[in-house]
Protein backbone atom coordinates (compact mmCIF):
# COMPACT_ATOMS: atom_id res chain seq x y z
CA UNK A 1 0.00 0.00 0.00
CA UNK A 2 1.54 3.30 -1.02
CA UNK A 3 1.73 6.28 1.27
CA UNK A 4 -0.95 8.12 -0.73
CA UNK A 5 -3.36 5.24 -0.10
CA UNK A 6 -2.92 5.30 3.68
CA UNK A 7 -6.01 6.92 5.19
CA UNK A 8 -5.22 9.93 7.33
CA UNK A 9 -7.14 9.89 10.59
CA UNK A 10 -7.62 13.42 11.86
CA UNK A 11 -8.80 14.33 15.32
CA UNK A 12 -12.10 16.18 15.60
CA UNK A 13 -11.93 19.95 15.83
CA UNK A 14 -14.63 20.20 18.51
CA UNK A 15 -13.56 18.21 21.54
CA UNK A 16 -14.86 18.20 25.13
CA UNK A 17 -11.75 20.11 26.25
CA UNK A 18 -12.37 22.82 23.68
CA UNK A 19 -16.03 23.07 24.72
CA UNK A 20 -14.93 23.65 28.34
CA UNK A 21 -12.46 26.29 27.12
CA UNK A 22 -15.23 28.08 25.24
CA UNK A 23 -17.53 27.98 28.27
CA UNK A 24 -14.77 29.38 30.51
CA UNK A 25 -14.26 32.30 28.14
CA UNK A 26 -17.96 32.88 27.46
CA UNK A 27 -19.22 32.88 31.08
CA UNK A 28 -17.84 36.33 32.06
CA UNK A 29 -19.37 37.94 28.96
CA UNK A 30 -22.79 36.47 29.67
CA UNK A 31 -22.59 37.44 33.35
CA UNK A 32 -21.63 41.04 32.60
CA UNK A 33 -23.97 41.56 29.64
CA UNK A 34 -27.00 40.36 31.61
CA UNK A 35 -27.21 43.65 33.50
CA UNK A 36 -30.75 43.19 34.81
CA UNK A 37 -29.50 40.33 36.99
CA UNK A 38 -27.25 42.62 39.03
CA UNK A 39 -28.69 46.13 38.57
CA UNK A 40 -29.73 46.54 42.21
CA UNK A 41 -28.45 47.96 45.46
CA UNK A 42 -29.19 45.11 47.86
CA UNK A 43 -27.61 42.98 49.21
CA UNK A 44 -24.84 45.32 50.21
CA UNK A 45 -21.48 43.88 51.24
CA UNK A 46 -19.58 45.92 53.86
CA UNK A 47 -21.50 48.98 52.71
CA UNK A 48 -20.80 48.44 48.99
CA UNK A 49 -23.91 48.13 46.80
CA UNK A 50 -24.45 44.78 45.05
CA UNK A 51 -24.00 46.39 41.62
CA UNK A 52 -20.35 47.19 42.37
CA UNK A 53 -19.17 44.21 44.39
CA UNK A 54 -20.77 41.76 41.93
CA UNK A 55 -18.72 43.25 39.09
CA UNK A 56 -15.53 43.24 41.15
CA UNK A 57 -16.16 39.59 42.05
CA UNK A 58 -16.41 38.79 38.35
CA UNK A 59 -12.98 40.34 37.78
CA UNK A 60 -11.53 37.63 40.04
CA UNK A 61 -13.73 34.89 38.58
CA UNK A 62 -12.80 35.94 35.04
CA UNK A 63 -9.11 35.77 35.91
CA UNK A 64 -9.50 32.22 37.23
CA UNK A 65 -11.58 31.13 34.24
CA UNK A 66 -9.14 32.65 31.74
CA UNK A 67 -6.22 30.94 33.46
CA UNK A 68 -8.10 27.63 33.40
CA UNK A 69 -8.90 28.06 29.70
CA UNK A 70 -5.24 28.81 28.95
CA UNK A 71 -4.00 25.73 30.82
CA UNK A 72 -6.59 23.55 29.06
CA UNK A 73 -5.53 25.01 25.70
CA UNK A 74 -1.89 24.16 26.45
CA UNK A 75 -2.93 20.61 27.39
CA UNK A 76 -4.96 20.28 24.18
CA UNK A 77 -2.10 21.52 22.00
CA UNK A 78 0.41 19.20 23.69
CA UNK A 79 -1.86 16.19 23.22
CA UNK A 80 -2.50 17.08 19.56
CA UNK A 81 1.22 17.58 18.97
CA UNK A 82 2.09 14.24 20.56
CA UNK A 83 -0.59 12.46 18.55
CA UNK A 84 0.56 13.97 15.25
CA UNK A 85 4.23 13.28 16.09
CA UNK A 86 3.32 9.67 16.85
CA UNK A 87 1.55 9.29 13.51
CA UNK A 88 4.48 10.91 11.71
CA UNK A 89 7.02 8.63 13.37
CA UNK A 90 4.94 5.54 12.52
CA UNK A 91 4.68 6.63 8.89
CA UNK A 92 8.45 7.26 8.71
CA UNK A 93 9.16 3.84 10.20
CA UNK A 94 6.94 2.10 7.64
CA UNK A 95 8.66 3.96 4.82
CA UNK A 96 12.11 2.98 6.06
CA UNK A 97 11.13 -0.69 6.32
CA UNK A 98 9.62 -0.69 2.84
CA UNK A 99 12.69 0.91 1.31
CA UNK A 100 15.00 -1.56 3.08
CA UNK A 101 12.89 -4.51 1.95
CA UNK A 102 12.81 -3.45 -1.70
CA UNK A 103 16.61 -3.52 -2.06
CA UNK A 104 16.86 -7.22 -1.17
Beta strands, then each sheet from edge to edge (+ up, - down):
end
